[in-house]
């Protein structure tokens, strides 16, 4: 539970900095409004401006507990959110926030220790249909249930990072790419069970806009999968195959792969 003194500090921080060069008080003066001294004094248009400027997402979450005005402003104005600062109970936090953030476009849920569970991702998919950028890296607890939910609820995904998610399967990737056909950046680094030739064939078949793919240390990737990418993803610019020990020299027969602009063994995601 957030203490009242913490909320007051949050208020002062938002009022004085606004996350940008102008303080919220100065913005209010420019709008021709009276000085702001309490939460209730802040008009909606100023709340939306503050939300767009503040990059301290923990502060924004704290502010959402203050009053109806803040909750409405955050619901309407917040399009990018990072919850990596949450060290405990991330699933519960996501479940409580997702229904209020229907305009969310970018969400970072990277974890130092596994917290996130399928029910949290399912909640995201149920409410955040405009999501384009999602980082679920190191979510060891997630299963294919999450991929199935994202396939139906977030078809506009452009960037997806599921590196280190070791419980996903290639069937889950196959299903996801059948719906999320706008993917341009996909990170499967360390997803040994998910990144197989079956999955890469599905990616080549469904994701012809793909530009960057990280397959680092996916030891089940073979020639068949790489060839499917070569022929199915004409816009591919970066392909990380570091640690893919099953690949043979056959891929060098493909002109696409020979172009150094397309084959890169460094992860850029």
BELNOR-V923312 format. One record per residue. N is the residue number from 0. OMEGA is omega in degrees with one decimal (none if undefined). Layout:
n->N omega->OMEGA
n->N omega->OMEGA
This chain:
n->0 omega->-179.4
n->1 omega->-178.9
n->2 omega->-177.0
n->3 omega->-179.7
n->4 omega->176.5
n->5 omega->178.5
n->6 omega->177.5
n->7 omega->176.9
n->8 omega->177.6
n->9 omega->179.4
n->10 omega->-178.7
n->11 omega->-179.4
n->12 omega->179.7
n->13 omega->-177.6
n->14 omega->-173.8
n->15 omega->-175.5
n->16 omega->-177.7
n->17 omega->-179.9
n->18 omega->-177.8
n->19 omega->-175.7
n->20 omega->179.1
n->21 omega->172.7
n->22 omega->178.6
n->23 omega->178.7
n->24 omega->179.1
n->25 omega->177.7
n->26 omega->179.8
n->27 omega->179.5
n->28 omega->179.5
n->29 omega->178.6
n->30 omega->179.2
n->31 omega->-177.6
n->32 omega->178.6
n->33 omega->179.3
n->34 omega->-179.2
n->35 omega->179.0
n->36 omega->-178.9
n->37 omega->-179.8
n->38 omega->-173.9
n->39 omega->-177.8
n->40 omega->-171.7
n->41 omega->178.1
n->42 omega->-175.4
n->43 omega->-178.3
n->44 omega->177.4
n->45 omega->176.5
n->46 omega->179.8
n->47 omega->178.5
n->48 omega->179.8
n->49 omega->-179.8
n->50 omega->-178.9
n->51 omega->-175.8
n->52 omega->-173.0
n->53 omega->178.5
n->54 omega->175.1
n->55 omega->-171.8
n->56 omega->175.8
n->57 omega->177.6
n->58 omega->179.7
n->59 omega->179.2
n->60 omega->176.4
n->61 omega->-178.1
n->62 omega->-178.2
n->63 omega->179.6
n->64 omega->-171.4
n->65 omega->-174.5
n->66 omega->-178.4
n->67 omega->-179.4
n->68 omega->178.8
n->69 omega->-179.0
n->70 omega->179.8
n->71 omega->-179.6
n->72 omega->179.9
n->73 omega->178.7
n->74 omega->-177.5
n->75 omega->-167.6
n->76 omega->-175.2
n->77 omega->179.6
n->78 omega->179.9
n->79 omega->-176.8
n->80 omega->174.7
n->81 omega->179.6
n->82 omega->-179.3
n->83 omega->178.0
n->84 omega->-178.4
n->85 omega->-175.5
n->86 omega->179.7
n->87 omega->174.1
n->88 omega->178.9
n->89 omega->179.8
n->90 omega->180.0
n->91 omega->178.9
n->92 omega->179.2
n->93 omega->-179.0
n->94 omega->-179.4
n->95 omega->-174.8
n->96 omega->-170.8
n->97 omega->-179.8
n->98 omega->-177.3
n->99 omega->-172.6
n->100 omega->-174.1
n->101 omega->176.7
n->102 omega->-176.8
n->103 omega->178.9
n->104 omega->-178.4
n->105 omega->-177.1
n->106 omega->179.2
n->107 omega->-179.7
n->108 omega->178.3
n->109 omega->-175.0
n->110 omega->172.2
n->111 omega->174.1
n->112 omega->-174.3
n->113 omega->178.3
n->114 omega->-170.1
n->115 omega->178.8
n->116 omega->-175.1
n->117 omega->-176.2
n->118 omega->178.5
n->119 omega->178.7
n->120 omega->176.9
n->121 omega->177.0
n->122 omega->176.2
n->123 omega->-177.5
n->124 omega->-178.2
n->125 omega->-172.5
n->126 omega->-172.3
n->127 omega->-173.1
n->128 omega->178.8
n->129 omega->-176.3
n->130 omega->-179.8
n->131 omega->-174.5
n->132 omega->-177.0
n->133 omega->178.9
n->134 omega->178.7
n->135 omega->-173.5
n->136 omega->-179.8
n->137 omega->177.0
n->138 omega->-173.3
n->139 omega->-176.2
n->140 omega->-175.6
n->141 omega->178.1
n->142 omega->179.4
n->143 omega->175.8
n->144 omega->179.8
n->145 omega->179.7
n->146 omega->178.1
n->147 omega->-179.7
n->148 omega->179.6
n->149 omega->179.7
n->150 omega->-177.6
n->151 omega->-172.6
n->152 omega->-175.1
n->153 omega->-176.6
n->154 omega->-178.7
n->155 omega->178.9
n->156 omega->176.9
n->157 omega->-178.8
n->158 omega->-179.7
n->159 omega->177.4
n->160 omega->176.3
n->161 omega->179.6
n->162 omega->178.9
n->163 omega->178.1
n->164 omega->-168.4
n->165 omega->-177.3
n->166 omega->176.6
n->167 omega->178.8
n->168 omega->178.0
n->169 omega->176.3
n->170 omega->176.7
n->171 omega->177.3
n->172 omega->178.6
n->173 omega->-179.5
n->174 omega->-178.8
n->175 omega->-175.6
n->176 omega->175.7
n->177 omega->-179.2
n->178 omega->-178.1
n->179 omega->-172.9
n->180 omega->180.0
n->181 omega->-177.3
n->182 omega->176.3
n->183 omega->-179.6
n->184 omega->-177.3
n->185 omega->179.8
n->186 omega->178.3
n->187 omega->-176.9
n->188 omega->178.4
n->189 omega->178.7
n->190 omega->-171.1
n->191 omega->-178.4
n->192 omega->-176.2
n->193 omega->-175.9
n->194 omega->177.3
n->195 omega->177.6
n->196 omega->177.2
n->197 omega->180.0
n->198 omega->-178.3
n->199 omega->174.9
n->200 omega->177.7
n->201 omega->178.2
n->202 omega->179.0
n->203 omega->-178.4
n->204 omega->-170.1
n->205 omega->-169.9
n->206 omega->-176.7
n->207 omega->175.2
n->208 omega->-174.9
n->209 omega->-179.3
n->210 omega->-177.0
n->211 omega->-179.8
n->212 omega->178.6
n->213 omega->178.5
n->214 omega->-177.2
n->215 omega->175.3
n->216 omega->173.8
n->217 omega->-168.5
n->218 omega->178.5
n->219 omega->177.9
n->220 omega->-179.5
n->221 omega->-176.9
n->222 omega->-177.1
n->223 omega->-179.5
n->224 omega->-179.4
n->225 omega->178.3
n->226 omega->177.4
n->227 omega->176.3
n->228 omega->-176.6
n->229 omega->-176.3
n->230 omega->-175.1
n->231 omega->-175.9
n->232 omega->-174.6
n->233 omega->-179.0
n->234 omega->-176.8
n->235 omega->-178.4
n->236 omega->-177.4
n->237 omega->178.6
n->238 omega->-179.0
n->239 omega->-179.6
n->240 omega->-178.9
n->241 omega->178.2
n->242 omega->178.3
n->243 omega->-168.0
n->244 omega->-177.7
n->245 omega->-179.1
n->246 omega->-179.4
n->247 omega->-178.4
n->248 omega->-176.7
n->249 omega->-177.3
n->250 omega->-179.2
n->251 omega->174.6
n->252 omega->-177.3
n->253 omega->-178.7
n->254 omega->-179.7
n->255 omega->-177.4
n->256 omega->-177.3
n->257 omega->-178.8
n->258 omega->-176.2
n->259 omega->178.4
n->260 omega->-174.7
n->261 omega->-175.7
n->262 omega->-175.9
n->263 omega->-177.3
n->264 omega->175.6
n->265 omega->176.8
n->266 omega->179.5
n->267 omega->-177.5
n->268 omega->none
